[in-house]
Amino acid sequence: MSEVSEQPSAWLVAIRQMAMPADTNAHGTIFGGLILSLIDQAGAIAAQSSGASKVVTVAMDKIVFHEPVHVGDLITCHARVIKRGRTSMTVCVKVESEAPSSLAKQIEPRQVTQAEVIYVQIDDHGRPLPL
């Protein structure tokens, strides 16, 4: 994959979802796997919004969870394309969380994590397809 830098696209609110009880671990916070899934989906939405048709995930960088997400929190995934190659693109996904009580008080959301995800556009046979 030869990557070609370009101007990053604007941030897109790709996913906004409330954390539900079924998404919790034994400690009462939201599973990290749910957040990883949201990152992957948000990145794919940004890739498709920037012109890709069918994409698959190739890589996701190191994920560090800075803040826990609790039941009832609103999870927001912001995504933007930061690099385009011939068949691939890199998308930065930023995940924020805010408690329902902070919405009315207009308190800034907490950044939970951030990741860069690489997607490759593929054809119907699963082969890389130029963007």
OpenMM code with the backbone's topology and positions (N, CA, C; nanometers):
from openmm import Vec3, app, unit

residues = "MET SER GLU VAL SER GLU GLN PRO SER ALA TRP LEU VAL ALA ILE ARG GLN MET ALA MET PRO ALA ASP THR ASN ALA HIS GLY THR ILE PHE GLY GLY LEU ILE LEU SER LEU ILE ASP GLN ALA GLY ALA ILE ALA ALA GLN SER SER GLY ALA SER LYS VAL VAL THR VAL ALA MET ASP LYS ILE VAL PHE HIS GLU PRO VAL HIS VAL GLY ASP LEU ILE THR CYS HIS ALA ARG VAL ILE LYS ARG GLY ARG THR SER MET THR VAL CYS VAL LYS VAL GLU SER GLU ALA PRO SER SER LEU ALA LYS GLN ILE GLU PRO ARG GLN VAL THR GLN ALA GLU VAL ILE TYR VAL GLN ILE ASP ASP HIS GLY ARG PRO LEU PRO LEU".split()
positions = [
    Vec3(0.0832, -0.1173, 0.0000),
    Vec3(0.0000, 0.0000, 0.0000),
    Vec3(0.0876, 0.1235, 0.0000),
    Vec3(0.0893, 0.1954, -0.1061),
    Vec3(0.1625, 0.3201, -0.1057),
    Vec3(0.0669, 0.4297, -0.0620),
    Vec3(0.1031, 0.4975, 0.0448),
    Vec3(0.0171, 0.6020, 0.0999),
    Vec3(0.0574, 0.7368, 0.0438),
    Vec3(-0.0395, 0.8184, 0.0148),
    Vec3(-0.0172, 0.9528, -0.0330),
    Vec3(-0.0883, 1.0466, 0.0632),
    Vec3(-0.0145, 1.1386, 0.1240),
    Vec3(-0.0761, 1.2316, 0.2182),
    Vec3(-0.1657, 1.3285, 0.1439),
    Vec3(-0.2661, 1.3765, 0.2144),
    Vec3(-0.3543, 1.4790, 0.1615),
    Vec3(-0.4075, 1.5601, 0.2773),
    Vec3(-0.4758, 1.6670, 0.2484),
    Vec3(-0.5380, 1.7442, 0.3540),
    Vec3(-0.6429, 1.6586, 0.4233),
    Vec3(-0.6452, 1.6585, 0.5562),
    Vec3(-0.7484, 1.5822, 0.6265),
    Vec3(-0.8864, 1.6386, 0.5951),
    Vec3(-0.9834, 1.5502, 0.5910),
    Vec3(-1.1207, 1.5947, 0.5712),
    Vec3(-1.1734, 1.6511, 0.7027),
    Vec3(-1.2898, 1.7108, 0.6978),
    Vec3(-1.3517, 1.7662, 0.8182),
    Vec3(-1.3997, 1.6528, 0.9084),
    Vec3(-1.4086, 1.6809, 1.0384),
    Vec3(-1.4610, 1.5820, 1.1326),
    Vec3(-1.6084, 1.5580, 1.1027),
    Vec3(-1.6477, 1.4326, 1.1045),
    Vec3(-1.7844, 1.3892, 1.0797),
    Vec3(-1.8344, 1.3212, 1.2060),
    Vec3(-1.9528, 1.3568, 1.2538),
    Vec3(-2.0128, 1.2807, 1.3636),
    Vec3(-2.0693, 1.1555, 1.2978),
    Vec3(-1.9969, 1.0456, 1.3115),
    Vec3(-2.0326, 0.9230, 1.2396),
    Vec3(-2.1312, 0.8366, 1.3174),
    Vec3(-2.1171, 0.8329, 1.4494),
    Vec3(-2.2049, 0.7496, 1.5326),
    Vec3(-2.2299, 0.8224, 1.6633),
    Vec3(-2.3528, 0.8133, 1.7096),
    Vec3(-2.3899, 0.8664, 1.8413),
    Vec3(-2.4851, 0.7651, 1.9015),
    Vec3(-2.4494, 0.7130, 2.0169),
    Vec3(-2.5248, 0.6011, 2.0750),
    Vec3(-2.5226, 0.6096, 2.2273),
    Vec3(-2.6322, 0.5679, 2.2893),
    Vec3(-2.6375, 0.5632, 2.4353),
    Vec3(-2.5851, 0.4280, 2.4827),
    Vec3(-2.5002, 0.4303, 2.5853),
    Vec3(-2.4470, 0.3071, 2.6436),
    Vec3(-2.5574, 0.2397, 2.7256),
    Vec3(-2.5822, 0.1138, 2.6976),
    Vec3(-2.6928, 0.0408, 2.7599),
    Vec3(-2.6417, -0.0663, 2.8566),
    Vec3(-2.7279, -0.1112, 2.9500),
    Vec3(-2.6868, -0.2127, 3.0489),
    Vec3(-2.6305, -0.3408, 2.9877),
    Vec3(-2.6810, -0.3816, 2.8734),
    Vec3(-2.6326, -0.5052, 2.8100),
    Vec3(-2.4880, -0.4931, 2.7618),
    Vec3(-2.4364, -0.3706, 2.7557),
    Vec3(-2.3011, -0.3454, 2.7064),
    Vec3(-2.1967, -0.3399, 2.8175),
    Vec3(-2.2360, -0.3734, 2.9425),
    Vec3(-2.1429, -0.3579, 3.0544),
    Vec3(-2.0651, -0.4849, 3.0853),
    Vec3(-1.9489, -0.4627, 3.1457),
    Vec3(-1.8668, -0.5734, 3.1939),
    Vec3(-1.9018, -0.5995, 3.3417),
    Vec3(-1.8280, -0.6857, 3.4065),
    Vec3(-1.8562, -0.7213, 3.5457),
    Vec3(-1.8314, -0.6059, 3.6423),
    Vec3(-1.7646, -0.5014, 3.5982),
    Vec3(-1.7351, -0.3865, 3.6839),
    Vec3(-1.8353, -0.2731, 3.6653),
    Vec3(-1.9330, -0.2942, 3.5777),
    Vec3(-2.0362, -0.1937, 3.5567),
    Vec3(-2.0005, -0.0849, 3.4579),
    Vec3(-1.8902, -0.1006, 3.3874),
    Vec3(-1.8554, -0.0045, 3.2823),
    Vec3(-1.8706, -0.0736, 3.1466),
    Vec3(-1.8693, 0.0048, 3.0432),
    Vec3(-1.8949, -0.0477, 2.9083),
    Vec3(-1.7754, -0.1280, 2.8575),
    Vec3(-1.8044, -0.2417, 2.7942),
    Vec3(-1.7017, -0.3279, 2.7354),
    Vec3(-1.6153, -0.2486, 2.6376),
    Vec3(-1.4849, -0.2700, 2.6452),
    Vec3(-1.3945, -0.2096, 2.5477),
    Vec3(-1.4250, -0.2580, 2.4077),
    Vec3(-1.4714, -0.3810, 2.3955),
    Vec3(-1.5048, -0.4362, 2.2637),
    Vec3(-1.6159, -0.3603, 2.1945),
    Vec3(-1.7107, -0.3080, 2.2716),
    Vec3(-1.8166, -0.2268, 2.2118),
    Vec3(-1.7562, -0.1003, 2.1519),
    Vec3(-1.6657, -0.0374, 2.2256),
    Vec3(-1.6010, 0.0845, 2.1761),
    Vec3(-1.5197, 0.0537, 2.0504),
    Vec3(-1.4482, -0.0592, 2.0490),
    Vec3(-1.3709, -0.0979, 1.9293),
    Vec3(-1.4627, -0.1164, 1.8092),
    Vec3(-1.5771, -0.1779, 1.8308),
    Vec3(-1.6738, -0.1976, 1.7233),
    Vec3(-1.7245, -0.0634, 1.6700),
    Vec3(-1.7537, 0.0288, 1.7609),
    Vec3(-1.7998, 0.1612, 1.7186),
    Vec3(-1.6918, 0.2351, 1.6403),
    Vec3(-1.5667, 0.2218, 1.6838),
    Vec3(-1.4546, 0.2838, 1.6112),
    Vec3(-1.4497, 0.2305, 1.4685),
    Vec3(-1.4597, 0.0991, 1.4536),
    Vec3(-1.4527, 0.0377, 1.3210),
    Vec3(-1.5680, 0.0845, 1.2326),
    Vec3(-1.6872, 0.0888, 1.2881),
    Vec3(-1.8033, 0.1334, 1.2112),
    Vec3(-1.7926, 0.2810, 1.1732),
    Vec3(-1.7518, 0.3647, 1.2694),
    Vec3(-1.7399, 0.5084, 1.2428),
    Vec3(-1.6358, 0.5358, 1.1348),
    Vec3(-1.5245, 0.4646, 1.1411),
    Vec3(-1.4204, 0.4811, 1.0396),
    Vec3(-1.4692, 0.4413, 0.9017),
    Vec3(-1.5432, 0.3325, 0.8944),
    Vec3(-1.5976, 0.2874, 0.7649),
    Vec3(-1.6976, 0.3887, 0.7099),
    Vec3(-1.7773, 0.4485, 0.7975),
    Vec3(-1.8727, 0.5511, 0.7540),
    Vec3(-1.7975, 0.6703, 0.6950),
    Vec3(-1.6907, 0.7125, 0.7606),
    Vec3(-1.6112, 0.8249, 0.7091),
    Vec3(-1.5459, 0.7893, 0.5755),
    Vec3(-1.4951, 0.6659, 0.5637),
    Vec3(-1.4331, 0.6223, 0.4384),
    Vec3(-1.5354, 0.6251, 0.3249),
    Vec3(-1.6540, 0.5750, 0.3521),
    Vec3(-1.7572, 0.5729, 0.2490),
    Vec3(-1.8089, 0.7132, 0.2190),
    Vec3(-1.8129, 0.7982, 0.3195),
    Vec3(-1.8551, 0.9372, 0.2979),
    Vec3(-1.7570, 1.0133, 0.2098),
    Vec3(-1.6315, 0.9666, 0.2079),
    Vec3(-1.5320, 1.0350, 0.1256),
    Vec3(-1.5148, 0.9697, -0.0111),
    Vec3(-1.6071, 0.8812, -0.0482),
    Vec3(-1.6067, 0.8288, -0.1839),
    Vec3(-1.5759, 0.6816, -0.2008),
    Vec3(-1.5318, 0.6123, -0.0970),
    Vec3(-1.5052, 0.4689, -0.1107),
    Vec3(-1.6382, 0.3947, -0.1178),
    Vec3(-1.6398, 0.2828, -0.1867),
    Vec3(-1.7643, 0.2073, -0.1964),
    Vec3(-1.7694, 0.0977, -0.0905),
    Vec3(-1.6939, -0.0073, -0.1086),
    Vec3(-1.6932, -0.1207, -0.0165),
    Vec3(-1.5535, -0.1281, 0.0452),
    Vec3(-1.5462, -0.1173, 0.1787),
    Vec3(-1.4158, -0.1188, 0.2439),
    Vec3(-1.4075, -0.2289, 0.3480),
    Vec3(-1.2844, -0.2734, 0.3711),
    Vec3(-1.2570, -0.3693, 0.4785),
    Vec3(-1.1474, -0.3096, 0.5660),
    Vec3(-1.1484, -0.3484, 0.6918),
    Vec3(-1.0495, -0.3004, 0.7881),
    Vec3(-0.9214, -0.3809, 0.7731),
    Vec3(-0.8083, -0.3116, 0.7625),
    Vec3(-0.6787, -0.3764, 0.7504),
    Vec3(-0.6030, -0.3698, 0.8824),
    Vec3(-0.6079, -0.2531, 0.9477),
    Vec3(-0.5319, -0.2358, 1.0716),
    Vec3(-0.5953, -0.1279, 1.1571),
    Vec3(-0.5735, -0.1415, 1.2874),
    Vec3(-0.6171, -0.0417, 1.3835),
    Vec3(-0.4987, -0.0199, 1.4765),
    Vec3(-0.4632, 0.1062, 1.5011),
    Vec3(-0.3460, 0.1311, 1.5849),
    Vec3(-0.3763, 0.1026, 1.7319),
    Vec3(-0.2765, 0.1209, 1.8138),
    Vec3(-0.2869, 0.0967, 1.9575),
    Vec3(-0.4016, 0.1779, 2.0165),
    Vec3(-0.4848, 0.1131, 2.0955),
    Vec3(-0.5982, 0.1786, 2.1597),
    Vec3(-0.5697, 0.1895, 2.3093),
    Vec3(-0.5819, 0.3096, 2.3625),
    Vec3(-0.5672, 0.3320, 2.5060),
    Vec3(-0.6956, 0.3961, 2.5543),
    Vec3(-0.7592, 0.3333, 2.6526),
    Vec3(-0.8822, 0.3881, 2.7096),
    Vec3(-0.8457, 0.4818, 2.8233),
    Vec3(-0.8794, 0.6096, 2.8086),
    Vec3(-0.8432, 0.7111, 2.9065),
    Vec3(-0.9509, 0.7320, 3.0118),
    Vec3(-1.0752, 0.7074, 2.9764),
    Vec3(-1.1887, 0.7303, 3.0654),
    Vec3(-1.2864, 0.6146, 3.0527),
    Vec3(-1.3514, 0.5753, 3.1622),
    Vec3(-1.4546, 0.4715, 3.1511),
    Vec3(-1.5832, 0.5307, 3.0929),
    Vec3(-1.6631, 0.4451, 3.0330),
    Vec3(-1.7949, 0.4826, 2.9835),
    Vec3(-1.8951, 0.4084, 3.0702),
    Vec3(-1.9963, 0.4792, 3.1178),
    Vec3(-2.0950, 0.4219, 3.2091),
    Vec3(-2.2300, 0.4061, 3.1408),
    Vec3(-2.3129, 0.3200, 3.1958),
    Vec3(-2.4488, 0.3013, 3.1445),
    Vec3(-2.5188, 0.4368, 3.1416),
    Vec3(-2.5841, 0.4653, 3.0314),
    Vec3(-2.6558, 0.5911, 3.0140),
    Vec3(-2.5741, 0.7010, 2.9491),
    Vec3(-2.4404, 0.6850, 2.9457),
    Vec3(-2.3572, 0.7858, 2.8806),
    Vec3(-2.3868, 0.7895, 2.7306),
    Vec3(-2.3740, 0.9059, 2.6733),
    Vec3(-2.3871, 0.9213, 2.5290),
    Vec3(-2.2476, 0.9109, 2.4695),
    Vec3(-2.2295, 0.8135, 2.3801),
    Vec3(-2.1003, 0.7898, 2.3148),
    Vec3(-2.1071, 0.8526, 2.1762),
    Vec3(-2.0082, 0.9347, 2.1444),
    Vec3(-2.0022, 0.9979, 2.0126),
    Vec3(-1.8692, 0.9636, 1.9478),
    Vec3(-1.8757, 0.9173, 1.8238),
    Vec3(-1.7555, 0.8875, 1.7458),
    Vec3(-1.7437, 0.9898, 1.6341),
    Vec3(-1.6354, 1.0684, 1.6390),
    Vec3(-1.6035, 1.1648, 1.5346),
    Vec3(-1.4974, 1.0998, 1.4463),
    Vec3(-1.5112, 1.1127, 1.3164),
    Vec3(-1.4148, 1.0492, 1.2262),
    Vec3(-1.3799, 1.1428, 1.1115),
    Vec3(-1.2560, 1.1279, 1.0640),
    Vec3(-1.2145, 1.2021, 0.9454),
    Vec3(-1.1029, 1.1272, 0.8755),
    Vec3(-1.1025, 1.1366, 0.7442),
    Vec3(-0.9969, 1.0764, 0.6634),
    Vec3(-0.8735, 1.1640, 0.6766),
    Vec3(-0.7611, 1.1017, 0.7130),
    Vec3(-0.6376, 1.1786, 0.7284),
    Vec3(-0.5324, 1.1448, 0.6231),
    Vec3(-0.5532, 1.0345, 0.5505),
    Vec3(-0.4561, 0.9952, 0.4480),
    Vec3(-0.5263, 0.9071, 0.3446),
    Vec3(-0.4906, 0.9274, 0.2187),
    Vec3(-0.5436, 0.8430, 0.1101),
    Vec3(-0.4272, 0.7846, 0.0334),
    Vec3(-0.4405, 0.6592, -0.0024),
    Vec3(-0.3438, 0.5946, -0.0882),
    Vec3(-0.4113, 0.5548, -0.2180),
    Vec3(-0.3521, 0.4622, -0.2900),
    Vec3(-0.4108, 0.4177, -0.4163),
    Vec3(-0.5387, 0.3377, -0.3922),
    Vec3(-0.5341, 0.2444, -0.2964),
    Vec3(-0.6515, 0.1604, -0.2667),
    Vec3(-0.6954, 0.1726, -0.1216),
    Vec3(-0.6165, 0.2438, -0.0418),
    Vec3(-0.6453, 0.2489, 0.1019),
    Vec3(-0.6613, 0.3912, 0.1523),
    Vec3(-0.7207, 0.4017, 0.2692),
    Vec3(-0.7283, 0.5302, 0.3372),
    Vec3(-0.7169, 0.5084, 0.4867),
    Vec3(-0.6610, 0.6071, 0.5535),
    Vec3(-0.6470, 0.6039, 0.6985),
    Vec3(-0.7466, 0.7036, 0.7551),
    Vec3(-0.8219, 0.6561, 0.8537),
    Vec3(-0.9242, 0.7379, 0.9161),
    Vec3(-0.8910, 0.7515, 1.0647),
    Vec3(-0.8943, 0.8733, 1.1148),
    Vec3(-0.8782, 0.8981, 1.2576),
    Vec3(-1.0183, 0.8990, 1.3189),
    Vec3(-1.0364, 0.8236, 1.4260),
    Vec3(-1.1646, 0.8187, 1.4967),
    Vec3(-1.1402, 0.8604, 1.6409),
    Vec3(-1.2148, 0.9594, 1.6852),
    Vec3(-1.2071, 1.0095, 1.8221),
    Vec3(-1.3376, 0.9728, 1.8915),
    Vec3(-1.3291, 0.9106, 2.0093),
    Vec3(-1.4474, 0.8669, 2.0835),
    Vec3(-1.4623, 0.9525, 2.2084),
    Vec3(-1.5803, 1.0109, 2.2242),
    Vec3(-1.6108, 1.0917, 2.3415),
    Vec3(-1.7320, 1.0351, 2.4135),
    Vec3(-1.7396, 1.0666, 2.5417),
    Vec3(-1.8500, 1.0203, 2.6241),
    Vec3(-1.8991, 1.1359, 2.7100),
    Vec3(-2.0284, 1.1429, 2.7297),
    Vec3(-2.0830, 1.2437, 2.8193),
    Vec3(-2.2020, 1.1861, 2.8945),
    Vec3(-2.2067, 1.2166, 3.0228),
    Vec3(-2.3159, 1.1710, 3.1079),
    Vec3(-2.4417, 1.2502, 3.0744),
    Vec3(-2.5591, 1.1880, 3.0893),
    Vec3(-2.6842, 1.2603, 3.0588),
    Vec3(-2.6962, 1.3923, 3.1360),
    Vec3(-2.6496, 1.3941, 3.2601),
    Vec3(-2.6596, 1.5172, 3.3403),
    Vec3(-2.5713, 1.6285, 3.2851),
    Vec3(-2.4646, 1.5942, 3.2153),
    Vec3(-2.3756, 1.6971, 3.1603),
    Vec3(-2.4327, 1.7595, 3.0332),
    Vec3(-2.5276, 1.6921, 2.9681),
    Vec3(-2.5852, 1.7461, 2.8454),
    Vec3(-2.6594, 1.8760, 2.8726),
    Vec3(-2.7459, 1.8764, 2.9751),
    Vec3(-2.8240, 1.9955, 3.0075),
    Vec3(-2.7349, 2.1085, 3.0578),
    Vec3(-2.6261, 2.0732, 3.1253),
    Vec3(-2.5354, 2.1739, 3.1808),
    Vec3(-2.4316, 2.2194, 3.0787),
    Vec3(-2.4335, 2.1590, 2.9606),
    Vec3(-2.3402, 2.1891, 2.8518),
    Vec3(-2.1948, 2.1749, 2.8948),
    Vec3(-2.1673, 2.0667, 2.9679),
    Vec3(-2.0309, 2.0342, 3.0086),
    Vec3(-1.9632, 1.9645, 2.8918),
    Vec3(-1.8369, 1.9976, 2.8682),
    Vec3(-1.7623, 1.9367, 2.7577),
    Vec3(-1.7563, 1.7851, 2.7740),
    Vec3(-1.7713, 1.7098, 2.6637),
    Vec3(-1.7573, 1.5638, 2.6715),
    Vec3(-1.6143, 1.5234, 2.7053),
    Vec3(-1.5995, 1.4030, 2.7603),
    Vec3(-1.4679, 1.3483, 2.7935),
    Vec3(-1.4198, 1.2637, 2.6763),
    Vec3(-1.2923, 1.2790, 2.6386),
    Vec3(-1.2388, 1.1934, 2.5335),
    Vec3(-1.2043, 1.0589, 2.5953),
    Vec3(-1.2627, 0.9528, 2.5413),
    Vec3(-1.2432, 0.8169, 2.5911),
    Vec3(-1.1194, 0.7543, 2.5281),
    Vec3(-1.1087, 0.7654, 2.3974),
    Vec3(-0.9957, 0.7086, 2.3245),
    Vec3(-0.9913, 0.7677, 2.1839),
    Vec3(-0.8874, 0.7324, 2.1110),
    Vec3(-0.8714, 0.7746, 1.9727),
    Vec3(-0.7956, 0.6649, 1.9000),
    Vec3(-0.8239, 0.6481, 1.7718),
    Vec3(-0.7547, 0.5452, 1.6947),
    Vec3(-0.7415, 0.5875, 1.5499),
    Vec3(-0.6391, 0.5341, 1.4850),
    Vec3(-0.6271, 0.5460, 1.3400),
    Vec3(-0.6538, 0.4081, 1.2827),
    Vec3(-0.7428, 0.4039, 1.1848),
    Vec3(-0.7842, 0.2775, 1.1246),
    Vec3(-0.7569, 0.2846, 0.9747),
    Vec3(-0.6982, 0.1785, 0.9215),
    Vec3(-0.6699, 0.1718, 0.7779),
    Vec3(-0.7728, 0.0803, 0.7125),
    Vec3(-0.8341, 0.1312, 0.6075),
    Vec3(-0.9327, 0.0561, 0.5293),
    Vec3(-0.8820, 0.0427, 0.3870),
    Vec3(-0.9170, -0.0676, 0.3226),
    Vec3(-0.8871, -0.0878, 0.1809),
    Vec3(-1.0196, -0.1049, 0.1091),
    Vec3(-1.0324, -0.0326, -0.0018),
    Vec3(-1.1507, -0.0492, -0.0853),
    Vec3(-1.1349, -0.1785, -0.1648),
    Vec3(-1.2397, -0.2596, -0.1697),
    Vec3(-1.2331, -0.3875, -0.2412),
    Vec3(-1.3468, -0.3988, -0.3426),
    Vec3(-1.3251, -0.4881, -0.4393),
    Vec3(-1.4301, -0.5171, -0.5364),
    Vec3(-1.5164, -0.6318, -0.4844),
    Vec3(-1.6081, -0.6795, -0.5654),
    Vec3(-1.6991, -0.7858, -0.5231),
    Vec3(-1.6310, -0.9202, -0.5001),
    Vec3(-1.5053, -0.9323, -0.5436),
    Vec3(-1.4302, -1.0568, -0.5246),
    Vec3(-1.3290, -1.0444, -0.4108),
    Vec3(-1.3315, -0.9305, -0.3395),
    Vec3(-1.2421, -0.9109, -0.2270),
    Vec3(-1.1032, -0.8630, -0.2626),
    Vec3(-1.0837, -0.8225, -0.3881),
    Vec3(-0.9542, -0.7721, -0.4320),
    Vec3(-0.9479, -0.6208, -0.4160),
    Vec3(-0.8281, -0.5665, -0.3830),
    Vec3(-0.8147, -0.4215, -0.3691),
    Vec3(-0.8587, -0.3496, -0.4967),
    Vec3(-0.9262, -0.2405, -0.4785),
    Vec3(-0.9814, -0.1613, -0.5889),
    Vec3(-0.9338, -0.0172, -0.5718),
    Vec3(-0.8807, 0.0445, -0.6767),
    Vec3(-0.8364, 0.1842, -0.6633),
    Vec3(-0.9505, 0.2752, -0.6178),
    Vec3(-0.9145, 0.3728, -0.5355),
    Vec3(-1.0122, 0.4687, -0.4846),
    Vec3(-1.0542, 0.5659, -0.5940),
] * unit.nanometer
topology = app.Topology()
chain = topology.addChain("A")
for resn in residues:
    res = topology.addResidue(resn, chain)
    for name in ("N", "CA", "C"):
        topology.addAtom(name, app.Element.getBySymbol(name[0]), res)
